Structure formats: structure tokens, C-alpha cells
Amino acid sequence: MKLLFDQNLSPKLAGFLKDYFDDTVHVQDIGLGTSDDIFVWEYAGSNGFTIVTKDNDFNGMVSLWGFPPKVIWIRRGNCTTMVIKEMISDLIDVIKKFIEDKENGILTIL
């Protein structure tokens, strides 16, 4: 299972979560750190990634174009990287089921 962390999340998250998701990267790791969302979307879709973001633009893309890629939308205001890591860590099983689910393209985490 492959997660792609968007620019609005810390690059540290990819390293923290490699134990759960082997192919986890941040957009900076693949040269997309300053790219428009559409390029991140296309890369994720072409390479089997699920996008993890705090950006609601990807929610709109799933609504408009469907999936893949799937999107995990973190709807939490300003918070530390450790809080986000804990949120995701607490939901590992939910996230894995979401990625395998053929009917849903957006998982919202509050």
C-alpha cells in the first residue's frame, strides 16, 4: 500500500509510517514539492498512490473525476506533526480497508 503525503504535511510523516505502508513518500521525495495539485493527482493515479492531504482541492478532484487515486483528507486545523502521526497510526486498519475498498474514494479524518 502506497501513501503520498502532500506538501501541506510534514515530510517526516512518510518516514514515521513506513512500518505500516512500505511505499510511503512525500511529494518532496519525488520532485513534486512545488507542483500544482493536478500533477500530484496524475502522479498518484499513475503510480498507485493514495494521497494524504489537508487540502480540500483533492476532495473536489475525486468528486469530479472519480478515483484512482484515492484521497485521505485530514480535516484538522493547525496541529503538530506528531498529532497527525498519532491520528493516522490509530487508524491503520481503517486506512488499509479504505485503500482496498472499491467503492469509496475519500476517507475523511477529523
Residue frames as qw, qx, qy, qz and C-alpha x, y, z in Angstrom:
[[0.000, 0.890, 0.457, 0.000, 0.00, 0.00, 0.00],
 [0.489, 0.175, 0.063, 0.852, 1.39, 3.31, -1.09],
 [0.119, -0.886, -0.370, 0.251, 0.80, 6.69, 0.53],
 [0.439, 0.395, 0.108, 0.799, 1.83, 10.02, -0.99],
 [0.268, -0.693, -0.410, 0.529, 1.93, 12.89, 1.51],
 [0.290, 0.844, 0.273, 0.359, 1.03, 16.27, 0.10],
 [0.385, 0.451, -0.211, 0.777, 3.11, 19.43, 0.52],
 [0.370, -0.651, 0.054, -0.661, 0.87, 20.71, 3.34],
 [0.891, -0.449, 0.006, -0.064, 2.02, 17.84, 5.58],
 [0.297, -0.778, 0.544, 0.103, 5.46, 17.27, 7.04],
 [0.633, 0.466, -0.607, -0.116, 7.93, 15.13, 5.07],
 [0.136, -0.372, 0.834, -0.384, 8.69, 13.42, 8.39],
 [0.769, 0.039, 0.332, -0.545, 5.32, 11.62, 8.23],
 [0.806, 0.400, -0.389, -0.199, 6.48, 9.42, 5.36],
 [0.335, 0.421, -0.781, 0.317, 9.38, 8.13, 7.45],
 [0.403, -0.214, 0.620, -0.639, 7.24, 7.63, 10.54],
 [0.792, 0.160, 0.281, -0.518, 4.70, 5.48, 8.69],
 [0.456, 0.478, -0.702, -0.265, 6.97, 3.25, 6.57],
 [0.167, -0.145, 0.938, -0.266, 6.46, 0.43, 9.11],
 [0.520, 0.377, 0.615, -0.458, 2.78, 0.35, 8.14],
 [0.656, 0.722, 0.170, -0.140, 2.92, 1.39, 4.49],
 [0.779, -0.141, 0.312, 0.526, 6.11, 0.28, 2.71],
 [0.428, 0.340, 0.372, 0.750, 5.97, 2.62, -0.24],
 [0.136, -0.905, -0.366, 0.167, 5.25, 5.86, 1.55],
 [0.498, 0.129, 0.099, 0.852, 6.74, 9.09, 0.21],
 [0.011, 0.758, 0.263, -0.597, 6.30, 12.82, 0.44],
 [0.564, 0.803, 0.190, 0.043, 5.86, 14.95, -2.68],
 [0.055, -0.900, 0.415, 0.120, 9.31, 16.46, -1.99],
 [0.641, -0.315, 0.681, 0.161, 10.86, 12.98, -2.23],
 [0.623, 0.345, 0.642, 0.284, 9.73, 12.65, -5.84],
 [0.281, -0.022, 0.293, 0.914, 10.36, 16.18, -7.04],
 [0.103, -0.612, -0.604, -0.500, 6.76, 17.39, -6.81],
 [0.338, -0.419, -0.523, 0.661, 7.15, 19.59, -3.75],
 [0.069, 0.422, 0.059, -0.902, 6.19, 22.77, -5.59],
 [0.018, -0.147, -0.792, -0.592, 3.96, 21.22, -8.25],
 [0.522, -0.107, -0.062, -0.844, 0.34, 22.08, -8.85],
 [0.634, -0.070, 0.637, -0.434, -2.20, 19.68, -7.36],
 [0.841, 0.416, -0.041, -0.343, -3.09, 18.30, -10.80],
 [0.487, 0.564, -0.665, 0.057, 0.46, 17.00, -11.28],
 [0.243, -0.292, 0.818, -0.431, 0.40, 15.36, -7.84],
 [0.764, 0.187, 0.340, -0.516, -3.00, 13.86, -8.73],
 [0.774, 0.510, -0.305, -0.218, -1.74, 12.47, -12.03],
 [0.234, 0.513, -0.798, 0.212, 1.43, 11.06, -10.48],
 [0.447, -0.159, 0.727, -0.495, -0.52, 9.37, -7.68],
 [0.821, 0.298, 0.189, -0.450, -3.03, 7.88, -10.09],
 [0.688, 0.568, -0.439, -0.107, -0.38, 6.61, -12.49],
 [0.325, 0.445, -0.770, 0.321, 1.76, 5.09, -9.75],
 [0.646, -0.320, -0.690, -0.063, -0.83, 3.53, -7.42],
 [0.216, 0.039, -0.539, 0.813, -0.56, 6.01, -4.55],
 [0.257, -0.788, -0.558, -0.045, -3.25, 7.17, -2.15],
 [0.195, 0.549, -0.126, 0.803, -2.85, 10.90, -1.49],
 [0.456, -0.600, -0.532, 0.385, -2.78, 12.07, 2.13],
 [0.207, 0.409, 0.113, 0.881, -3.56, 15.78, 2.40],
 [0.049, -0.514, -0.541, 0.664, -5.10, 18.62, 4.34],
 [0.102, 0.231, -0.329, -0.910, -6.08, 20.27, 1.03],
 [0.567, 0.389, 0.586, -0.429, -9.75, 20.12, 0.05],
 [0.405, 0.566, -0.418, -0.584, -8.83, 20.52, -3.65],
 [0.107, 0.203, -0.959, -0.168, -8.18, 16.78, -3.87],
 [0.339, 0.334, 0.766, -0.432, -11.65, 16.12, -2.44],
 [0.483, 0.628, 0.038, -0.609, -13.04, 18.09, -5.38],
 [0.262, 0.476, -0.739, -0.398, -10.94, 16.11, -7.84],
 [0.120, 0.055, 0.987, -0.090, -12.30, 12.80, -6.54],
 [0.396, 0.520, 0.542, -0.527, -15.83, 14.20, -6.76],
 [0.422, 0.674, -0.206, -0.570, -15.25, 15.45, -10.31],
 [0.462, 0.517, -0.668, -0.271, -13.14, 12.68, -11.84],
 [0.965, -0.175, -0.122, -0.154, -13.59, 9.70, -9.52],
 [0.389, -0.682, 0.619, 0.020, -10.70, 7.56, -8.43],
 [0.703, -0.413, -0.102, 0.570, -7.94, 6.37, -8.52],
 [0.368, 0.149, -0.744, 0.538, -6.16, 7.96, -6.89],
 [0.492, -0.681, -0.542, -0.010, -7.88, 7.77, -3.57],
 [0.096, 0.608, -0.236, 0.752, -7.59, 10.58, -1.04],
 [0.530, -0.504, -0.574, 0.369, -7.20, 10.60, 2.72],
 [0.030, 0.705, 0.083, 0.703, -8.34, 14.07, 3.71],
 [0.456, -0.302, -0.571, 0.612, -7.17, 15.22, 7.14],
 [0.120, -0.749, -0.292, -0.582, -9.61, 17.86, 8.33],
 [0.608, -0.614, -0.294, 0.409, -7.76, 19.07, 11.37],
 [0.100, 0.988, -0.052, 0.109, -6.65, 22.66, 11.78],
 [0.264, 0.714, -0.565, 0.318, -3.17, 23.61, 12.83],
 [0.873, -0.444, 0.173, -0.099, -1.62, 20.78, 14.79],
 [0.247, -0.674, 0.670, 0.188, 1.76, 19.18, 15.21],
 [0.528, 0.368, -0.714, -0.275, 3.22, 16.50, 13.01],
 [0.031, 0.110, -0.942, 0.317, 3.12, 14.14, 15.99],
 [0.519, 0.246, 0.477, -0.666, -0.64, 14.67, 16.38],
 [0.690, 0.438, -0.284, -0.501, -1.16, 13.76, 12.71],
 [0.324, 0.341, -0.883, 0.014, 1.15, 10.75, 13.06],
 [0.209, 0.023, 0.845, -0.492, -0.88, 9.55, 16.05],
 [0.632, 0.341, 0.173, -0.674, -4.17, 10.12, 14.21],
 [0.652, 0.426, -0.528, -0.337, -3.00, 8.04, 11.26],
 [0.171, 0.282, -0.919, 0.215, -1.38, 5.39, 13.48],
 [0.410, 0.086, 0.677, -0.606, -4.64, 4.96, 15.39],
 [0.707, 0.448, 0.166, -0.521, -6.48, 4.35, 12.10],
 [0.059, -0.429, 0.818, 0.379, -4.07, 1.98, 10.32],
 [0.309, 0.216, 0.926, 0.032, -6.67, -0.78, 9.91],
 [0.370, 0.742, 0.401, -0.390, -9.33, 1.69, 8.74],
 [0.173, 0.748, -0.384, -0.513, -6.91, 3.17, 6.21],
 [0.152, -0.234, 0.912, 0.300, -5.88, -0.24, 4.87],
 [0.361, 0.457, 0.805, -0.112, -9.55, -1.23, 4.44],
 [0.298, 0.812, 0.116, -0.488, -10.25, 2.09, 2.71],
 [0.039, 0.588, -0.633, -0.503, -7.40, 1.58, 0.25],
 [0.161, 0.004, 0.966, 0.202, -8.73, -1.88, -0.64],
 [0.377, 0.557, 0.587, -0.450, -12.36, -0.67, -0.86],
 [0.323, 0.207, 0.647, 0.659, -13.58, -0.48, -4.47],
 [0.005, 0.753, 0.619, 0.224, -16.49, 1.90, -3.78],
 [0.255, -0.938, -0.158, 0.176, -15.11, 4.86, -1.84],
 [0.635, 0.531, -0.043, 0.560, -12.54, 7.38, -3.00],
 [0.007, 0.657, -0.278, 0.701, -12.30, 9.71, 0.00],
 [0.646, -0.431, -0.565, 0.277, -11.57, 8.94, 3.63],
 [0.076, -0.784, 0.084, -0.610, -12.03, 11.94, 5.90],
 [0.626, -0.235, -0.558, 0.491, -10.14, 12.03, 9.18],
 [0.214, -0.871, -0.134, -0.421, -11.31, 14.57, 11.76]]
